[in-house]
Amino acid sequence: MSEARARLLTSASRLFYSEGLHSVGIDRVIADAGVTRATLYRHFPSKDDLLVAYLTGADKAIRAQVEAVRAAGGLPADVVRGVAATIADGIRSPGFRGCAFLNAAAEYPDPAHPVHQAVLAHRQWFLSTVTELLAETGETAPEPAARHFVMLRDGAMAAGCLTDPAPICETFLLGVEGLLRYRDAPIPAEAQRRK
């Protein structure tokens, strides 16, 4: 990656995450990155391309976190706990402004838009990964359990930027622990009918 492209992505990622996708214009990114308009458009033909590159970078970072937890080894339940811990660490980090993907989906609700498509691709990967991790624990219904994990995560991400993140993270981690502890409990009949 060229130095100019890296500077553009670094600036755009910081600005988009902290201030919002619609509110940050191309001129602001150009000025922050210290490049010319021609340089930006040589690397990113449109703002949509820059937005998708920002989300692609966020996706890669999350995938790397999950892979690092997996590579560290341990019991399957400990890997699930490790993934949850990385999420809690992110919520506690300085400058946390919620989930980049949920924020992007709120600003780009059209399912056909490339930004929304990038959000959906990331979320599908995350759900599939958590389903796989929970299946490795012996979970008898890994997909519903993974949906539960993702919903816990989404709630923690939304609440974690609104108030003190400590109780939010504690609640999230307790919820994940509950999923692991009760993984073999039967699914209520009403929930079975909805699957």
C-alpha positions as CSV (number, residue, x, y, z in Angstrom):
1,M,0.0,0.0,0.0
2,S,1.4,3.4,-0.9
3,E,2.1,6.0,1.8
4,A,-0.6,8.3,0.5
5,R,-3.3,5.6,0.4
6,A,-2.3,4.6,4.0
7,R,-2.5,8.2,5.2
8,L,-5.9,8.6,3.5
9,L,-7.3,5.4,5.1
10,T,-5.9,6.4,8.5
11,S,-7.4,9.8,8.4
12,A,-10.7,8.6,6.9
13,S,-11.0,5.8,9.4
14,R,-10.4,8.1,12.4
15,L,-12.8,10.8,11.1
16,F,-15.6,8.5,9.9
17,Y,-15.5,6.6,13.2
18,S,-15.4,9.6,15.5
19,E,-17.7,12.0,13.6
20,G,-19.9,9.9,11.3
21,L,-19.9,8.9,7.6
22,H,-22.2,11.5,6.2
23,S,-20.8,14.4,8.3
24,V,-17.2,14.0,7.1
25,G,-16.7,15.3,3.6
26,I,-13.9,14.4,1.1
27,D,-12.3,17.8,1.6
28,R,-11.9,17.2,5.3
29,V,-10.2,13.8,4.7
30,I,-7.9,15.3,2.0
31,A,-6.9,18.1,4.4
32,D,-6.3,15.7,7.3
33,A,-4.3,13.3,5.2
34,G,-2.3,16.1,3.6
35,V,-2.8,14.9,0.1
36,T,-4.3,16.4,-3.1
37,R,-7.8,15.7,-4.4
38,A,-6.3,14.0,-7.4
39,T,-4.4,11.6,-5.0
40,L,-7.5,10.7,-3.2
41,Y,-9.4,10.0,-6.4
42,R,-6.5,8.0,-7.8
43,H,-6.8,5.6,-4.8
44,F,-10.6,5.9,-4.2
45,P,-12.7,6.9,-7.2
46,S,-15.6,7.9,-5.0
47,K,-16.5,8.6,-1.3
48,D,-18.4,5.3,-1.3
49,D,-15.1,3.5,-2.3
50,L,-13.4,5.2,0.6
51,L,-16.2,4.3,3.0
52,V,-16.1,0.6,2.0
53,A,-12.3,0.6,2.4
54,Y,-12.7,2.0,5.9
55,L,-15.2,-0.8,6.8
56,T,-13.0,-3.3,5.1
57,G,-10.1,-2.2,7.4
58,A,-12.4,-2.5,10.5
59,D,-13.5,-5.9,9.4
60,K,-9.9,-7.1,9.0
61,A,-9.0,-5.8,12.4
62,I,-11.8,-7.7,14.0
63,R,-11.0,-10.9,12.1
64,A,-7.4,-10.5,13.3
65,Q,-8.5,-10.2,16.9
66,V,-10.7,-13.4,16.6
67,E,-7.8,-15.3,14.9
68,A,-5.4,-14.2,17.6
69,V,-7.7,-15.5,20.3
70,R,-8.1,-18.8,18.4
71,A,-4.4,-19.1,17.8
72,A,-3.8,-18.7,21.6
73,G,-5.6,-22.0,22.0
74,G,-7.4,-23.3,25.1
75,L,-10.7,-25.0,25.6
76,P,-13.4,-24.0,23.1
77,A,-15.4,-22.2,25.8
78,D,-12.3,-20.2,26.7
79,V,-12.0,-19.1,23.0
80,V,-15.6,-17.8,23.1
81,R,-14.7,-16.0,26.4
82,G,-11.6,-14.6,24.7
83,V,-13.6,-13.2,21.8
84,A,-16.0,-11.7,24.2
85,A,-13.1,-10.2,26.2
86,T,-11.8,-8.5,23.1
87,I,-15.2,-6.9,22.5
88,A,-15.3,-5.7,26.1
89,D,-11.8,-4.3,25.8
90,G,-12.9,-2.4,22.7
91,I,-15.9,-0.9,24.5
92,R,-13.6,0.2,27.4
93,S,-11.1,1.8,25.0
94,P,-10.6,5.6,24.9
95,G,-12.7,7.2,22.1
96,F,-15.1,4.3,21.8
97,R,-18.1,5.5,19.7
98,G,-20.0,2.2,19.3
99,C,-19.9,-0.4,16.5
100,A,-18.5,1.0,13.3
101,F,-20.8,-1.4,11.4
102,L,-24.0,-0.6,13.3
103,N,-23.2,3.1,12.9
104,A,-22.7,2.7,9.2
105,A,-25.9,0.7,8.8
106,A,-27.8,3.5,10.5
107,E,-26.4,6.1,8.1
108,Y,-26.8,3.9,5.0
109,P,-30.0,1.9,5.4
110,D,-30.5,1.0,1.7
111,P,-29.7,-2.7,1.5
112,A,-28.4,-2.2,-2.1
113,H,-25.8,0.5,-1.1
114,P,-22.2,-0.7,-1.1
115,V,-21.7,0.5,2.5
116,H,-24.7,-1.5,3.7
117,Q,-23.5,-4.5,1.7
118,A,-20.1,-4.2,3.5
119,V,-21.9,-4.1,6.8
120,L,-24.0,-7.2,6.0
121,A,-20.9,-9.1,4.8
122,H,-19.1,-8.4,8.0
123,R,-22.0,-9.3,10.2
124,Q,-22.6,-12.6,8.3
125,W,-19.0,-13.5,8.8
126,F,-19.2,-12.7,12.5
127,L,-22.3,-14.7,13.0
128,S,-20.9,-17.7,11.2
129,T,-17.7,-17.5,13.2
130,V,-19.5,-17.3,16.5
131,T,-21.7,-20.2,15.4
132,E,-18.6,-22.2,14.6
133,L,-17.0,-21.3,17.9
134,L,-20.1,-22.2,19.9
135,A,-20.4,-25.5,18.0
136,E,-16.9,-26.4,19.1
137,T,-18.0,-26.1,22.7
138,G,-20.5,-28.8,22.3
139,E,-23.5,-26.4,22.0
140,T,-26.4,-28.4,20.7
141,A,-28.0,-25.4,19.0
142,P,-25.1,-23.2,18.0
143,E,-26.9,-20.9,15.5
144,P,-29.5,-19.6,17.9
145,A,-26.9,-19.3,20.6
146,A,-24.7,-17.3,18.2
147,R,-27.6,-15.0,17.4
148,H,-28.0,-14.5,21.1
149,F,-24.2,-13.7,21.4
150,V,-24.4,-11.2,18.6
151,M,-27.5,-9.5,20.1
152,L,-25.7,-9.2,23.4
153,R,-22.7,-7.8,21.6
154,D,-24.9,-5.3,19.7
155,G,-26.5,-4.1,22.9
156,A,-23.2,-3.7,24.6
157,M,-21.8,-1.8,21.7
158,A,-24.8,0.6,21.6
159,A,-24.9,1.1,25.4
160,G,-21.1,1.2,25.9
161,C,-20.8,4.6,24.3
162,L,-23.7,6.2,26.2
163,T,-22.7,5.6,29.8
164,D,-20.0,4.1,32.0
165,P,-18.7,1.1,30.0
166,A,-17.7,-0.9,33.1
167,P,-21.2,-2.2,34.0
168,I,-22.1,-2.6,30.3
169,C,-19.0,-4.9,29.8
170,E,-19.7,-6.8,33.0
171,T,-23.3,-7.4,31.9
172,F,-22.1,-8.5,28.4
173,L,-19.5,-10.9,29.8
174,L,-22.1,-12.4,32.2
175,G,-24.5,-12.9,29.4
176,V,-21.8,-14.7,27.4
177,E,-21.0,-16.8,30.4
178,G,-24.7,-17.6,30.7
179,L,-24.7,-18.8,27.1
180,L,-21.8,-21.1,27.8
181,R,-23.2,-22.4,31.1
182,Y,-26.6,-23.2,29.8
183,R,-25.6,-24.4,26.3
184,D,-27.2,-27.8,26.8
185,A,-30.5,-26.5,28.2
186,P,-33.4,-27.4,25.9
187,I,-34.8,-24.7,23.7
188,P,-38.4,-23.7,24.7
189,A,-41.1,-25.0,22.3
190,E,-42.1,-21.5,21.3
191,A,-38.5,-20.6,20.3
192,Q,-38.4,-23.9,18.3
193,R,-41.4,-22.9,16.3
194,R,-39.8,-19.5,15.4
195,K,-36.6,-21.1,14.0
